[in-house]
């Protein structure tokens, strides 16, 4: 699995990067079919949507999962960067399961 992490309007600390990598690696058990062929590319973006506000949904996470023939996408905004990452992972897990059911 090839993982590309991008941070916009915030610093990508080693702790956040490690957290994202850990969460994304948890999805690999659902992607075994595509991992064997080496076709998995993941683009993950974590952004701070505004520098003027400190309350509300100011963190945005987006994940694009390219499985060769299909692109799956998940996005979520939250008041905390870690919550946004967790929710995007959960949404992507549902997308993967739904895609697997349709393709089998």
C-alpha positions as CSV (number, residue, x, y, z in Angstrom):
1,X,0.0,0.0,0.0
2,X,1.4,3.3,-1.1
3,X,0.4,6.1,1.4
4,X,0.8,9.8,0.6
5,X,0.0,12.2,3.5
6,X,-0.6,15.9,3.0
7,X,-1.2,18.6,5.6
8,X,-2.7,21.9,4.7
9,X,-2.6,25.0,7.0
10,X,-1.2,22.9,9.9
11,X,2.0,21.2,10.8
12,X,2.2,17.5,10.2
13,X,3.8,16.3,13.4
14,X,5.3,12.9,13.7
15,X,2.6,11.9,16.2
16,X,-0.2,12.8,13.7
17,X,1.6,11.1,10.9
18,X,2.0,7.9,12.9
19,X,-1.6,8.1,14.0
20,X,-2.8,8.3,10.3
21,X,-0.5,5.5,9.3
22,X,-1.8,3.3,12.1
23,X,-5.4,4.0,11.2
24,X,-4.9,3.4,7.5
25,X,-3.0,0.2,8.0
26,X,-6.0,-1.2,9.9
27,X,-7.9,-1.2,6.6
28,X,-5.4,-3.6,5.0
29,X,-7.4,-6.6,6.1
30,X,-10.2,-5.5,3.9
31,X,-7.9,-4.9,0.9
32,X,-6.0,-8.2,0.7
33,X,-7.4,-8.9,-2.8
34,X,-5.8,-5.6,-4.1
35,X,-2.7,-5.7,-2.0
36,X,-1.6,-8.9,-3.8
37,X,-1.6,-7.1,-7.1
38,X,0.1,-4.0,-5.6
39,X,-2.5,-1.6,-7.0
40,X,-3.4,0.3,-3.8
41,X,-2.6,4.0,-3.6
42,X,-3.9,6.1,-0.7
43,X,-3.9,9.9,-0.6
44,X,-4.7,11.3,2.8
45,X,-5.1,15.0,3.4
46,X,-5.5,16.7,6.8
47,X,-6.3,20.4,6.8
48,X,-7.2,23.2,9.1
49,X,-10.1,24.9,7.3
50,X,-9.7,28.2,9.0
51,X,-7.1,30.1,10.9
52,X,-9.6,32.6,12.4
53,X,-11.8,30.2,14.4
54,X,-10.8,27.9,17.2
55,X,-14.2,26.3,17.8
56,X,-16.4,24.2,15.6
57,X,-15.5,21.9,12.8
58,X,-12.1,23.5,11.9
59,X,-10.3,20.2,10.9
60,X,-11.0,18.5,7.7
61,X,-9.8,15.0,6.7
62,X,-10.0,13.5,3.2
63,X,-9.0,10.0,2.0
64,X,-8.8,8.9,-1.6
65,X,-8.2,5.2,-2.1
66,X,-7.2,4.1,-5.6
67,X,-7.7,0.4,-6.2
68,X,-6.6,0.4,-9.8
69,X,-10.0,0.2,-11.5
70,X,-11.9,2.0,-8.8
71,X,-11.5,5.2,-6.7
72,X,-13.1,5.3,-3.2
73,X,-13.4,8.6,-1.3
74,X,-14.2,9.6,2.2
75,X,-14.2,13.0,3.9
76,X,-15.2,14.5,7.2
77,X,-14.9,17.7,9.2
78,X,-14.6,17.8,13.0
79,X,-13.5,20.0,15.9
80,X,-10.5,17.8,16.5
81,X,-7.9,16.4,14.0
82,X,-7.9,13.0,15.6
83,X,-11.7,12.7,15.4
84,X,-11.7,13.7,11.8
85,X,-9.1,11.0,11.0
86,X,-11.1,8.4,12.9
87,X,-14.3,9.2,11.1
88,X,-12.7,9.2,7.7
89,X,-11.3,5.8,8.4
90,X,-14.7,4.5,9.5
91,X,-16.4,6.0,6.4
92,X,-13.7,4.4,4.2
93,X,-14.2,1.0,5.8
94,X,-17.9,1.1,5.0
95,X,-17.1,2.2,1.4
96,X,-14.6,-0.7,1.0
97,X,-17.1,-3.3,2.4
98,X,-19.8,-2.0,0.1
99,X,-17.5,-2.1,-2.9
100,X,-16.4,-5.6,-2.1
101,X,-20.0,-6.8,-1.9
102,X,-20.9,-5.3,-5.2
103,X,-17.8,-6.7,-7.0
104,X,-18.2,-10.3,-5.8
